[in-house]
Amino acid sequence: MKHLNITVKGKVQGVFYRKSTKAVADQLGVRGFVLNEPNGDVYIEAEADDAFLDMFLEWCNEGPQDAEVNAVESHEGELKNYRNFEVVKRRL
């Protein structure tokens, strides 16, 4: 199990990025959360086994149909043992 802090840059707000991220996370068994940042980025904390995180990151680089992802930055963080994946309104 690994924890990733992910920042997605580009046209990623107003295109159902958070809702789509939750659907993909639920399919892959990824736990954590996703939120919109004030600067237009999307921030994600994700926890899962390496293989599922790799698939999740691959999806983050594409996003939903109307998204235009310019960059995805991720780095490993401390495991927080999230129980599920949520769309949140502001940083926890």
Backbone bond lengths (Angstrom), bond angles and torsions (degrees), N, CA, C in turn:
res aa  C-N    CA-C-N  psi(-1)  N-CA   C-N-CA  omega(-1)  CA-C   N-CA-C  phi
1 M - - - 1.464 - - 1.520 108.23 -
2 K 1.347 115.34 135.38 1.455 121.49 -178.07 1.530 109.11 -135.78
3 H 1.329 116.33 153.15 1.468 123.29 178.52 1.529 108.07 -114.23
4 L 1.338 116.56 130.94 1.457 121.29 175.22 1.523 110.48 -122.54
5 N 1.329 115.79 138.44 1.459 123.15 168.75 1.529 105.35 -101.02
6 I 1.329 116.79 121.95 1.465 121.64 -172.14 1.526 109.47 -124.49
7 T 1.325 116.29 133.25 1.458 121.93 173.29 1.521 107.99 -119.09
8 V 1.333 115.84 126.52 1.463 121.57 -179.68 1.520 107.61 -110.50
9 K 1.343 115.88 126.09 1.464 121.70 -177.63 1.520 110.39 -113.74
10 G 1.326 115.55 150.20 1.461 121.62 178.86 1.515 110.11 129.08
11 K 1.333 115.79 -154.78 1.476 120.81 175.97 1.527 106.27 -86.72
12 V 1.333 115.13 85.63 1.462 120.31 -173.25 1.532 112.96 -126.41
13 Q 1.315 116.52 6.19 1.464 119.43 173.54 1.522 108.20 -115.75
14 G 1.332 115.75 142.88 1.457 120.54 -178.68 1.525 112.67 80.77
15 V 1.343 117.03 15.21 1.473 121.42 -179.29 1.532 111.06 -128.23
16 F 1.331 116.09 20.66 1.474 122.87 -179.21 1.526 112.80 63.80
17 Y 1.332 116.54 29.60 1.465 119.78 -179.43 1.527 111.12 -63.69
18 R 1.343 117.36 -46.56 1.469 119.68 -178.01 1.531 111.45 -63.51
19 K 1.325 117.16 -46.11 1.465 120.90 -179.13 1.534 110.32 -62.08
20 S 1.316 116.82 -43.17 1.461 121.16 179.25 1.523 111.12 -66.52
21 T 1.323 116.80 -37.72 1.466 121.40 178.38 1.524 110.03 -61.44
22 K 1.322 116.22 -42.73 1.469 119.31 178.41 1.521 111.00 -62.49
23 A 1.318 117.60 -42.71 1.467 120.95 -179.46 1.533 110.77 -61.47
24 V 1.317 116.78 -43.76 1.468 120.88 179.53 1.529 110.26 -67.76
25 A 1.319 116.60 -42.72 1.469 120.64 178.77 1.526 110.57 -59.85
26 D 1.328 116.18 -43.87 1.468 120.43 179.56 1.531 110.67 -62.76
27 Q 1.319 117.41 -40.45 1.470 121.53 178.88 1.525 111.34 -63.28
28 L 1.332 116.37 -38.68 1.468 121.10 -175.52 1.532 113.18 -90.02
29 G 1.331 116.94 -8.01 1.456 119.46 -177.24 1.516 113.41 76.91
30 V 1.347 115.77 24.46 1.470 121.45 177.53 1.523 107.79 -83.48
31 R 1.320 116.60 137.72 1.468 121.76 178.64 1.519 109.50 -113.59
32 G 1.344 116.02 153.29 1.458 120.53 179.02 1.511 110.73 144.37
33 F 1.346 116.09 -141.32 1.465 120.15 178.95 1.515 110.90 -156.45
34 V 1.332 114.95 165.34 1.460 122.75 176.12 1.525 107.75 -135.92
35 L 1.347 116.44 142.87 1.467 120.56 177.06 1.518 110.27 -150.41
36 N 1.344 115.40 157.99 1.457 122.10 173.30 1.518 109.01 -84.43
37 E 1.326 115.76 136.24 1.466 121.25 174.57 1.529 108.61 -92.86
38 P 1.345 117.30 152.21 1.469 119.97 179.22 1.539 113.50 -59.03
39 N 1.331 117.82 -26.74 1.467 121.30 -177.25 1.532 113.38 -83.91
40 G 1.350 117.98 2.58 1.457 120.92 178.35 1.518 114.39 100.84
41 D 1.333 117.40 -10.00 1.464 121.03 176.69 1.526 110.33 -77.90
42 V 1.320 115.75 167.39 1.465 122.48 169.76 1.518 106.56 -115.29
43 Y 1.326 116.63 133.00 1.467 122.34 179.79 1.522 109.37 -112.41
44 I 1.331 115.57 135.15 1.458 121.55 -177.65 1.520 109.42 -132.57
45 E 1.310 116.76 137.80 1.455 121.56 164.97 1.516 106.02 -113.86
46 A 1.326 116.46 127.34 1.458 121.31 -173.67 1.518 110.72 -134.21
47 E 1.333 115.65 137.65 1.457 121.81 177.58 1.518 110.23 -130.99
48 A 1.330 115.74 130.80 1.469 121.94 177.68 1.520 107.46 -175.49
49 D 1.329 115.62 179.45 1.455 120.41 172.78 1.526 109.03 -69.57
50 D 1.328 116.28 156.00 1.470 121.78 -176.08 1.527 114.15 -49.53
51 A 1.325 117.33 -47.15 1.464 120.90 -175.93 1.530 111.17 -60.64
52 F 1.340 116.74 -41.94 1.464 120.12 180.00 1.525 111.11 -71.80
53 L 1.326 117.47 -36.20 1.468 119.90 176.71 1.523 110.75 -65.98
54 D 1.326 117.35 -36.61 1.466 120.14 177.19 1.527 110.70 -61.86
55 M 1.333 116.94 -44.88 1.472 120.95 178.07 1.531 110.57 -64.44
56 F 1.340 116.18 -40.15 1.459 121.42 -179.94 1.533 110.31 -63.60
57 L 1.331 116.71 -45.34 1.472 120.60 178.76 1.521 111.53 -63.21
58 E 1.318 115.68 -38.17 1.458 119.99 177.49 1.529 109.67 -59.79
59 W 1.344 116.13 -43.54 1.465 119.69 177.82 1.531 110.52 -64.94
60 C 1.327 117.61 -40.96 1.472 121.04 -179.40 1.526 111.38 -56.95
61 N 1.327 117.09 -32.91 1.467 121.32 179.06 1.524 112.55 -70.65
62 E 1.323 116.79 -20.59 1.467 121.60 177.79 1.520 110.69 -98.81
63 G 1.327 116.43 -53.36 1.458 121.67 -177.84 1.516 111.43 73.33
64 P 1.336 116.85 -174.77 1.463 120.69 178.61 1.532 110.91 -70.39
65 Q 1.311 115.52 172.65 1.464 122.66 -172.01 1.535 114.40 -51.23
66 D 1.321 119.12 -45.60 1.463 121.57 -174.04 1.527 113.96 -88.28
67 A 1.319 117.45 -1.80 1.466 120.25 -179.92 1.530 110.82 -76.28
68 E 1.326 114.77 151.19 1.466 121.56 172.74 1.524 106.68 -127.39
69 V 1.315 116.08 93.08 1.463 121.53 -176.94 1.526 109.22 -82.20
70 N 1.342 116.11 122.44 1.464 121.73 178.11 1.515 112.03 -94.06
71 A 1.337 116.82 -33.55 1.466 120.63 -177.91 1.517 109.80 -160.54
72 V 1.329 114.85 148.19 1.455 121.65 173.05 1.524 106.66 -128.77
73 E 1.324 115.51 119.22 1.470 121.07 178.19 1.522 107.40 -108.89
74 S 1.337 115.99 133.36 1.468 118.51 177.90 1.513 109.77 -141.78
75 H 1.312 114.65 145.53 1.458 120.06 172.84 1.527 109.22 -146.82
76 E 1.315 113.82 152.26 1.453 119.74 -176.58 1.523 110.26 -73.80
77 G 1.326 115.47 142.54 1.454 121.44 178.82 1.513 110.43 -131.61
78 E 1.314 114.28 -174.82 1.458 121.31 -179.94 1.521 110.49 -75.36
79 L 1.327 116.47 133.51 1.453 122.29 179.69 1.535 110.20 -61.97
80 K 1.336 116.69 130.23 1.467 121.10 -178.10 1.525 112.26 -113.24
81 N 1.325 117.52 -3.33 1.467 123.10 176.50 1.530 113.10 54.67
82 Y 1.338 115.89 52.84 1.464 120.34 175.52 1.524 109.30 -62.57
83 R 1.330 116.31 149.86 1.472 121.45 -178.88 1.525 112.27 -90.32
84 N 1.347 116.90 -28.05 1.466 120.98 -178.61 1.523 108.40 -152.94
85 F 1.318 117.34 -168.42 1.467 121.56 177.50 1.519 108.20 -118.68
86 E 1.323 116.26 130.17 1.466 121.09 -175.27 1.523 112.29 -129.44
87 V 1.316 115.03 150.69 1.460 122.26 167.06 1.524 105.47 -91.89
88 V 1.335 117.26 122.43 1.464 119.88 -178.85 1.523 110.48 -117.08
89 K 1.323 115.17 155.26 1.467 121.12 -177.39 1.525 112.23 -82.71
90 R 1.337 116.63 -33.11 1.477 119.55 179.48 1.523 109.01 -147.09
91 R 1.301 114.68 161.64 1.461 121.87 -175.90 1.521 111.40 -55.92
92 L 1.335 115.83 135.67 1.462 121.52 -179.10 1.511 111.44 -69.90
